[in-house]
Amino acid sequence: MTGDHTRNTVPMRASPRCGARTRDGDACRAPATHGKARCRMHGGALRTGAPRGNRNARTHGAFTPDGIAERQAIQALLDETRKLLAEIKSS
């Protein structure tokens, strides 16, 4: 089937390579996707990776300034209560 037809592999060999490293420490030999530095297997595929911005921190509100202040107030109240109980117990 090959006959005397030569394949034109120059564009494939000249394309930029993926910048990822394998577990052996060698460079990934797959071509990078168009406009990206990684191949399709290492995050260059469309719609891959983490969402833009830190949307995960906003789902429950635990780390908002209000949430942190509320926890600090509760902790201060608990500390005062422990001191009061220790005073009552010692007297």
Rosetta blueprint (number, residue, H / E / L):
1 M L
2 T L
3 G L
4 D L
5 H L
6 T L
7 R L
8 N L
9 T L
10 V H
11 P H
12 M H
13 R H
14 A H
15 S L
16 P L
17 R E
18 C L
19 G L
20 A L
21 R E
22 T L
23 R L
24 D L
25 G L
26 D L
27 A E
28 C L
29 R L
30 A L
31 P E
32 A L
33 T L
34 H L
35 G L
36 K L
37 A L
38 R L
39 C L
40 R L
41 M L
42 H L
43 G L
44 G L
45 A L
46 L L
47 R L
48 T L
49 G L
50 A L
51 P L
52 R L
53 G L
54 N L
55 R H
56 N H
57 A H
58 R H
59 T L
60 H L
61 G L
62 A L
63 F L
64 T L
65 P H
66 D H
67 G H
68 I H
69 A H
70 E H
71 R H
72 Q H
73 A H
74 I H
75 Q H
76 A H
77 L H
78 L H
79 D H
80 E H
81 T H
82 R H
83 K H
84 L H
85 L H
86 A H
87 E H
88 I H
89 K H
90 S H
91 S L
